[in-house]
Amino acid sequence: MTVRRFHAEIGTAIATGALGVAAIIGASELGYGWEGHGPQAGYFPFYVGLILIGASLWNLVGAVLRHREAMARVRAALEIEEPFLQREHLGRIGTFLAAMAGFVIGTVTLGVYVSSLAYIAWSAWRQGGYRLWVALAIGAGFSVVQYVIFEVIFRIPLLKGPIEPLLGIY
């Protein structure tokens, strides 16, 4: 499957439009009008949401018009629309997104440090081409540095998952 520019533009317009709708829904829960002391909490997000929706519609219409133009050129001169994303690149992006989703799920279930170790090690091993033991060392080193920076220096506790009770921390 090859992703064409048209598909990327349509997807982006839909995603940004959905963000605009989410901003408007959230702002309407907070109130987006004026009170005696000034604007309510949702005033600014409401109008940012409207601007996002307007810009998304503009991009959506522009993408459709450009695609129609490109298809007319294809029919007239047998020009093929240039792909936006090749199949092999799509696979790499899918792998990256799957790894990030695993990191997020791991952070919630195992904690930040274990998930960071696993994500960094996996990325170094599979994408960076490092040997497994080197990748594990890089991941462990990153987690230790992360612990020292957040927990020791700044005294900001991060989510530790089941590791916390096992080690008797806090």
C-alpha positions in Angstrom: 0.0 0.0 0.0 1.3 3.4 -1.0 0.0 6.5 0.7 -0.5 9.3 -1.7 -0.3 13.0 -0.9 -4.1 13.2 -1.2 -4.6 10.6 1.5 -2.1 12.3 3.8 -3.8 15.7 3.4 -7.3 14.2 3.9 -6.1 12.4 7.0 -4.4 15.5 8.4 -7.5 17.6 7.8 -9.7 15.1 9.5 -7.4 14.8 12.5 -7.0 18.5 13.0 -10.7 19.0 12.5 -11.3 16.4 15.2 -9.0 18.3 17.6 -11.0 21.4 16.9 -14.2 19.6 17.7 -12.7 18.3 20.9 -11.5 21.8 21.9 -15.0 23.1 21.3 -16.7 20.4 23.3 -14.2 20.9 26.2 -14.7 24.7 26.1 -18.4 24.4 26.1 -18.2 22.4 29.3 -16.1 25.2 30.9 -18.2 28.0 29.4 -17.0 30.2 26.5 -18.8 33.4 27.1 -18.1 36.6 29.0 -18.9 37.3 32.6 -18.7 40.4 34.7 -15.0 39.9 35.4 -14.0 38.9 31.8 -13.9 35.8 29.7 -14.8 32.4 31.0 -12.3 29.5 31.1 -13.3 28.1 27.8 -13.3 31.3 25.8 -9.9 31.0 24.2 -10.0 27.2 23.6 -13.5 27.6 22.0 -12.2 30.1 19.4 -9.0 28.1 18.8 -11.2 25.1 18.1 -13.3 27.1 15.6 -10.1 28.3 13.9 -8.8 24.7 13.7 -12.1 23.5 12.2 -12.0 26.3 9.7 -8.4 25.6 8.7 -9.1 21.9 8.4 -12.1 22.5 6.1 -9.9 24.8 4.0 -7.2 22.1 3.8 -9.8 19.5 3.0 -11.3 21.5 0.1 -7.9 22.3 -1.2 -6.8 18.7 -1.1 -9.9 17.6 -3.0 -9.4 20.3 -5.7 -5.7 19.5 -6.1 -6.5 15.8 -6.4 -9.1 16.5 -9.1 -6.5 18.5 -10.9 -3.9 15.8 -10.6 -6.4 13.2 -11.8 -7.2 15.3 -14.8 -3.5 15.5 -15.6 -3.3 11.7 -15.2 -6.1 11.2 -17.7 -4.7 13.7 -20.2 -1.0 13.0 -20.1 -0.7 9.7 -18.2 1.2 11.4 -15.4 1.0 9.4 -12.2 0.5 11.3 -8.9 3.7 11.2 -6.9 3.3 9.1 -3.8 3.5 10.7 -0.4 4.7 7.7 1.5 6.3 4.5 0.0 5.3 1.1 1.4 8.7 0.4 3.1 8.5 3.8 4.9 4.9 3.1 6.0 6.2 -0.1 7.6 8.9 1.8 9.5 6.4 4.3 10.7 4.0 1.5 11.8 6.8 -0.1 13.7 7.6 3.1 15.4 4.0 3.8 16.4 3.6 0.2 17.6 6.7 0.6 19.8 5.4 3.9 21.2 2.0 2.4 22.0 3.9 -0.4 23.8 5.9 2.2 25.7 2.7 4.0 26.8 1.0 0.8 27.8 4.2 -0.4 29.6 4.5 3.0 31.4 1.0 2.6 32.9 1.5 -1.1 33.8 5.2 -1.4 34.6 6.3 2.1 35.3 8.4 4.7 33.6 11.8 3.2 34.3 11.1 -0.3 33.2 9.3 0.9 30.1 12.1 3.3 29.2 14.7 0.6 29.6 12.6 -1.7 27.3 11.8 0.9 24.7 15.3 2.4 24.4 16.9 -1.1 24.3 14.4 -2.4 21.7 15.0 0.7 19.6 18.7 0.5 19.8 18.7 -3.2 19.0 16.1 -3.4 16.2 16.4 0.0 14.6 19.9 1.0 15.6 21.5 -2.3 14.8 23.3 -2.6 18.2 24.0 -6.0 19.7 21.4 -7.0 22.3 23.7 -6.7 25.3 24.8 -3.2 24.2 21.2 -2.2 23.6 20.2 -3.4 27.1 23.1 -1.5 28.6 22.1 1.7 26.8 18.5 1.2 28.0 19.6 0.6 31.6 21.9 3.6 31.5 19.1 5.8 30.2 16.8 4.6 33.0 19.5 5.2 35.7 20.2 8.7 34.4 16.4 9.4 34.2 16.0 8.2 37.8 18.9 10.4 39.0 17.6 13.5 37.2 14.0 13.2 38.3 14.0 11.4 41.6 17.3 12.5 43.1 18.1 15.9 41.7 14.6 17.4 41.1 12.8 15.2 43.6 9.9 14.5 41.2 8.7 11.0 41.7 7.7 9.2 38.5 5.4 6.3 38.1 7.2 3.1 39.1 4.5 0.5 38.7 4.9 -2.8 40.5 8.7 -2.1 41.0 7.9 0.5 43.7 6.4 -1.9 46.3 8.9 -4.7 45.4 11.8 -2.3 46.3 10.0 -0.7 49.2 10.3 2.8 47.7 8.1 5.5 49.2 
